Amino acid sequence: MSIELMNCTEGTKVELTTGDVFEFVRLKRTKFIGKRDGQNYDIPVQMFKKVIGTAPKKELNKSYESLTKNELFYIKDNKGNALIFKFDEIKNNKIIGVNPVSGTKTRIDVALYVGKVSEI
C-alpha cells in the first residue's frame, strides 16, 4: 500500500491507473472509497496511481462543546447519510448520544460530529 495514499485526507484528488480521477473519502484495509459525481465507489488500492491535488485539513466543528442535554445533533455515516442523536453527555472525548427512535445510547468520537440540527 502506498504511503502517499495512506496520508490522503478527505477531499484529496487522486488519479487511478485507468486515468480516472476521484475524490478520496477514506481508506479501508484493501480498498479505499473514492467519490465521483456524488457517487461513492470501493476502489482497490492497487488501482491508485498518484495524488493530483491535496485537500486542506478538515476543521473540527467544536459546537458539540455547547450541546445541552437532549439537544439534537447529527453525524454522517460511511455512505454520507445523516444520523440524528439526542445529546446526553461528553465522556473521555466521546459524545454519548441517544438514538431518538430506539432509546439506545451510543459512544461517538468527537471527530464524527457534524453539527447541531438547529444549525441546519
N, C-alpha and C positions, 0 to 999 in steps of 0.2 A: 504494500500500500504506500502511496506517495505521501511524503511529509507535507508537500505543498497542499494536497487535498485535506490532510488532517488539520491544517492550520486555517482552512477556509471558514469564514463566518457567514451567517445567513445573508443572502443578497449578493454574494460574490459571483461574478460571471465566469463560467468555466466552459472550455471547449472540449468536445469529445473526439475520439479517434475518427468518427464519422464526419466531423466538421460541424456538427450541430452545436449550438450554444444554449446553455441552460443557466438558470439562476440557482445556485447552491442553497439548499434548505438545511439539511443535516446529514451527518454521516452515520451509517449503520455498521455492522460487522463486515459484510462483504459487498454491500451496496451503499449508494447514497441517494438521497431524494433530491431530484432536480425539478425546477418549475419552469414551464414554458407556456405562454399564452393562458396563464391562470390555472393550468393543469399540472398536478404533481406526478412524477414518474420515478419508479425504482430503477436505478441505473447501476450496473455492475462497476465496481471501482476500476476494473481493468480497462474500461472504456474512457477513463479520464486521460486527457492529453496535456492540457495546461490551463493555468489561470489567466483570464483575459483582463479582468478588472476587479479590484478589491472593493468591498463594501465597507463603509465606516462602521466602527464598533457600535452595537446597539446600546442605547442609553437605557438603563433600568428605570422603569416607572416606579417612583417611590411613593405614590399616593396611597399605597397599602398601609403606610405608617399612620395615616389619619382615618382608617376604617373604623367604624363603630359597630358594636355587636349587632348582628342580624342585617347589616347593610349588604346589599347585593354587589358582587364583583364577578368578573369573568376572566377566564384563561382560554388559550387556544389549544385544541388537541393536535395530534400529529397530522391530521388532514386539514387543519386550518379552521375547523368549526369551533364556534364559541361554546364554552361550558360555563354555566352560571352556578355560583355558590353563595351561601349566606356566610358572612364573616363570623367567626367565633372568637379566635384569639391568635396571637403570634407566639410560637414557642420554638426555640432553637433555630431561628432563621427559617422557619416553616410557617405558612399560614394554615390554620386549621379552618377548613371550610365545611359547611354543612350542605349536602345536596337538598335543595328545597322540595324535591319530589319524594325521595325515599327517606330523608332524615338522617342518612348515614354521614359520619364525619370522615374527612379526607385530609391528610397532610400534604400540602402543596408547597414546593420550593418557591421562594420569592421571585426567582428568575422566570417562572412561568406566568406570573401575574401580568395581565394586560391593562386592566383599568376597572374603574367603578362603573356600574351600569348607569348611574345618574350622569356620568360624563359623556355618554353616547349622544 
